[in-house]
Amino acid sequence: MTALPYDPRRGRWIPWVIAGGMLVVVAVNAVLITAAVSTFTGTTQRQTYATGRTFNHVLEEAARQRDMGWSAELHREAGQWQLQASGRGGAALPAGTTLRGLLVRPVEGTEIPLAFAGQAPGRWSAPVQAMAPGLWEARITLLAPSGERWQMRERLILP
């Protein structure tokens, strides 16, 4: 049996392939890290730890509002935001109930106040303002003259 002669040129490309593969990995990681750092931070609320520690208060407030039995529906119609609200079992809300509204863009923190005007008992409307398309959150607070407060948050996706 004859041995093949050793040729040093035959395996010279192998270290270059390994180095090229590592450069591809580093380049991909650099692109992903840049994209991660320059986009959405993932945090939409300040002091998340403190909020998490007091989450039982959030649950208690949700139970209180559920026990009130109030409900509301927000929709966009003919250049107006329309809000229809009612008490337990569809009953009318107490006379003198007032409304505060705010549209918030969760990612950017942009806030647009809504100037609601009463149309009828339990019905309010506010003019639609120019808003960027995408995800928004409507934050509505109903205040009864007796001091009762009911809050609603609704996610809206605008075209």
C-alpha positions as a Markdown table, in Angstrom:
| # | Residue | x | y | z |
|---|---|---|---|---|
| 1 | Met | 0.0 | 0.0 | 0.0 |
| 2 | Thr | 1.3 | 3.4 | -0.9 |
| 3 | Ala | 0.8 | 6.5 | 1.2 |
| 4 | Leu | -0.5 | 9.6 | -0.5 |
| 5 | Pro | 2.0 | 12.4 | -0.3 |
| 6 | Tyr | 1.1 | 15.3 | 2.1 |
| 7 | Asp | 0.1 | 18.5 | 0.3 |
| 8 | Pro | 0.0 | 21.6 | 2.5 |
| 9 | Arg | -2.2 | 23.5 | 0.0 |
| 10 | Arg | -5.1 | 21.0 | 0.3 |
| 11 | Gly | -6.4 | 22.1 | 3.7 |
| 12 | Arg | -5.5 | 25.8 | 3.6 |
| 13 | Trp | -9.1 | 27.0 | 3.1 |
| 14 | Ile | -10.5 | 25.3 | 6.2 |
| 15 | Pro | -9.5 | 28.1 | 8.7 |
| 16 | Trp | -10.9 | 30.7 | 6.3 |
| 17 | Val | -14.3 | 28.9 | 6.3 |
| 18 | Ile | -14.3 | 28.9 | 10.1 |
| 19 | Ala | -13.3 | 32.6 | 10.3 |
| 20 | Gly | -16.0 | 33.5 | 7.7 |
| 21 | Gly | -18.7 | 31.6 | 9.6 |
| 22 | Met | -17.8 | 33.4 | 12.8 |
| 23 | Leu | -18.0 | 36.8 | 10.9 |
| 24 | Val | -21.4 | 35.9 | 9.7 |
| 25 | Val | -22.6 | 35.1 | 13.2 |
| 26 | Val | -21.1 | 38.4 | 14.5 |
| 27 | Ala | -22.7 | 40.4 | 11.7 |
| 28 | Val | -26.2 | 38.9 | 12.3 |
| 29 | Asn | -25.9 | 39.5 | 16.1 |
| 30 | Ala | -24.9 | 43.1 | 15.4 |
| 31 | Val | -28.0 | 43.7 | 13.3 |
| 32 | Leu | -30.3 | 42.1 | 15.8 |
| 33 | Ile | -28.8 | 44.0 | 18.8 |
| 34 | Thr | -29.2 | 47.3 | 16.9 |
| 35 | Ala | -32.8 | 46.5 | 16.0 |
| 36 | Ala | -33.6 | 45.6 | 19.6 |
| 37 | Val | -32.0 | 48.6 | 21.2 |
| 38 | Ser | -33.4 | 51.2 | 18.7 |
| 39 | Thr | -37.1 | 50.0 | 18.8 |
| 40 | Phe | -39.8 | 49.6 | 21.4 |
| 41 | Thr | -38.4 | 49.2 | 24.9 |
| 42 | Gly | -41.2 | 46.8 | 26.1 |
| 43 | Thr | -42.0 | 49.0 | 29.0 |
| 44 | Thr | -45.3 | 51.0 | 28.9 |
| 45 | Gln | -45.5 | 51.9 | 32.5 |
| 46 | Arg | -43.1 | 53.5 | 34.9 |
| 47 | Gln | -42.4 | 51.8 | 38.3 |
| 48 | Thr | -43.6 | 48.4 | 37.1 |
| 49 | Tyr | -42.2 | 46.7 | 40.3 |
| 50 | Ala | -44.2 | 49.0 | 42.6 |
| 51 | Thr | -47.3 | 48.5 | 40.5 |
| 52 | Gly | -46.9 | 44.7 | 40.6 |
| 53 | Arg | -46.6 | 44.8 | 44.4 |
| 54 | Thr | -49.9 | 46.7 | 44.7 |
| 55 | Phe | -51.8 | 44.5 | 42.2 |
| 56 | Asn | -54.3 | 43.5 | 44.8 |
| 57 | His | -55.6 | 47.0 | 44.8 |
| 58 | Val | -56.1 | 46.7 | 41.0 |
| 59 | Leu | -58.1 | 43.5 | 41.5 |
| 60 | Glu | -60.2 | 45.1 | 44.3 |
| 61 | Glu | -61.0 | 48.1 | 42.1 |
| 62 | Ala | -62.0 | 45.8 | 39.2 |
| 63 | Ala | -64.3 | 43.9 | 41.6 |
| 64 | Arg | -65.8 | 47.2 | 42.9 |
| 65 | Gln | -66.5 | 48.3 | 39.3 |
| 66 | Arg | -68.0 | 45.0 | 38.4 |
| 67 | Asp | -70.3 | 45.2 | 41.4 |
| 68 | Met | -71.6 | 48.6 | 40.2 |
| 69 | Gly | -72.9 | 47.0 | 37.1 |
| 70 | Trp | -72.3 | 49.9 | 34.9 |
| 71 | Ser | -71.4 | 49.4 | 31.2 |
| 72 | Ala | -70.4 | 51.5 | 28.3 |
| 73 | Glu | -69.7 | 51.2 | 24.6 |
| 74 | Leu | -67.5 | 53.5 | 22.6 |
| 75 | His | -67.6 | 53.7 | 18.8 |
| 76 | Arg | -66.7 | 56.0 | 16.0 |
| 77 | Glu | -69.5 | 57.3 | 13.8 |
| 78 | Ala | -69.8 | 60.2 | 11.3 |
| 79 | Gly | -66.7 | 62.1 | 12.6 |
| 80 | Gln | -67.7 | 61.7 | 16.2 |
| 81 | Trp | -66.8 | 59.4 | 19.1 |
| 82 | Gln | -70.1 | 58.2 | 20.5 |
| 83 | Leu | -70.3 | 56.8 | 24.0 |
| 84 | Gln | -73.4 | 55.0 | 25.3 |
| 85 | Ala | -73.4 | 54.1 | 29.0 |
| 86 | Ser | -76.0 | 52.5 | 31.3 |
| 87 | Gly | -76.3 | 51.3 | 34.8 |
| 88 | Arg | -77.1 | 47.9 | 36.2 |
| 89 | Gly | -79.4 | 46.0 | 34.0 |
| 90 | Gly | -79.6 | 48.8 | 31.4 |
| 91 | Ala | -81.0 | 51.3 | 33.8 |
| 92 | Ala | -80.2 | 55.0 | 33.3 |
| 93 | Leu | -77.1 | 56.4 | 35.0 |
| 94 | Pro | -77.7 | 58.9 | 37.8 |
| 95 | Ala | -78.6 | 62.4 | 36.7 |
| 96 | Gly | -75.6 | 64.7 | 36.6 |
| 97 | Thr | -73.1 | 61.9 | 35.7 |
| 98 | Thr | -70.1 | 63.5 | 34.0 |
| 99 | Leu | -67.5 | 62.1 | 31.7 |
| 100 | Arg | -63.8 | 62.5 | 31.1 |
| 101 | Gly | -62.1 | 60.9 | 28.1 |
| 102 | Leu | -58.5 | 60.5 | 26.9 |
| 103 | Leu | -57.0 | 58.7 | 23.9 |
| 104 | Val | -53.5 | 57.3 | 24.6 |
| 105 | Arg | -51.0 | 55.8 | 22.2 |
| 106 | Pro | -49.4 | 53.2 | 24.4 |
| 107 | Val | -46.1 | 52.9 | 22.5 |
| 108 | Glu | -45.3 | 56.6 | 22.2 |
| 109 | Gly | -47.2 | 58.0 | 25.2 |
| 110 | Thr | -49.1 | 60.5 | 23.0 |
| 111 | Glu | -52.3 | 61.7 | 24.7 |
| 112 | Ile | -55.3 | 63.3 | 23.1 |
| 113 | Pro | -58.0 | 64.6 | 25.4 |
| 114 | Leu | -61.6 | 64.0 | 24.3 |
| 115 | Ala | -64.1 | 66.9 | 24.8 |
| 116 | Phe | -67.3 | 64.9 | 25.4 |
| 117 | Ala | -70.6 | 66.7 | 25.3 |
| 118 | Gly | -73.9 | 65.2 | 26.6 |
| 119 | Gln | -76.4 | 64.3 | 23.9 |
| 120 | Ala | -79.0 | 62.6 | 26.0 |
| 121 | Pro | -79.1 | 60.8 | 29.4 |
| 122 | Gly | -76.3 | 58.2 | 29.1 |
| 123 | Arg | -75.1 | 59.4 | 25.7 |
| 124 | Trp | -72.1 | 61.6 | 25.0 |
| 125 | Ser | -70.2 | 62.5 | 21.8 |
| 126 | Ala | -66.8 | 64.1 | 21.1 |
| 127 | Pro | -65.3 | 65.3 | 17.8 |
| 128 | Val | -62.7 | 63.0 | 16.2 |
| 129 | Gln | -59.3 | 64.6 | 15.9 |
| 130 | Ala | -56.6 | 63.7 | 13.4 |
| 131 | Met | -54.7 | 60.7 | 14.8 |
| 132 | Ala | -52.0 | 58.5 | 13.5 |
| 133 | Pro | -53.1 | 55.1 | 12.3 |
| 134 | Gly | -52.5 | 52.1 | 14.6 |
| 135 | Leu | -53.1 | 51.1 | 18.2 |
| 136 | Trp | -54.7 | 53.5 | 20.6 |
| 137 | Glu | -56.3 | 53.1 | 24.0 |
| 138 | Ala | -59.4 | 55.0 | 25.0 |
| 139 | Arg | -59.5 | 55.8 | 28.8 |
| 140 | Ile | -63.0 | 56.9 | 29.9 |
| 141 | Thr | -64.0 | 57.8 | 33.4 |
| 142 | Leu | -67.7 | 58.3 | 34.4 |
| 143 | Leu | -68.2 | 60.3 | 37.6 |
| 144 | Ala | -71.6 | 60.2 | 39.4 |
| 145 | Pro | -72.7 | 63.1 | 41.6 |
| 146 | Ser | -72.5 | 60.8 | 44.6 |
| 147 | Gly | -68.8 | 60.3 | 44.1 |
| 148 | Glu | -69.0 | 56.9 | 42.4 |
| 149 | Arg | -66.4 | 56.5 | 39.7 |
| 150 | Trp | -66.4 | 53.9 | 36.9 |
| 151 | Gln | -63.5 | 53.6 | 34.5 |
| 152 | Met | -63.2 | 51.9 | 31.1 |
| 153 | Arg | -60.2 | 51.1 | 29.0 |
| 154 | Glu | -60.7 | 50.0 | 25.4 |
| 155 | Arg | -58.1 | 49.2 | 22.8 |
| 156 | Leu | -58.7 | 50.8 | 19.4 |
| 157 | Ile | -57.0 | 50.0 | 16.1 |
| 158 | Leu | -57.4 | 52.9 | 13.8 |
| 159 | Pro | -56.9 | 52.6 | 10.0 |
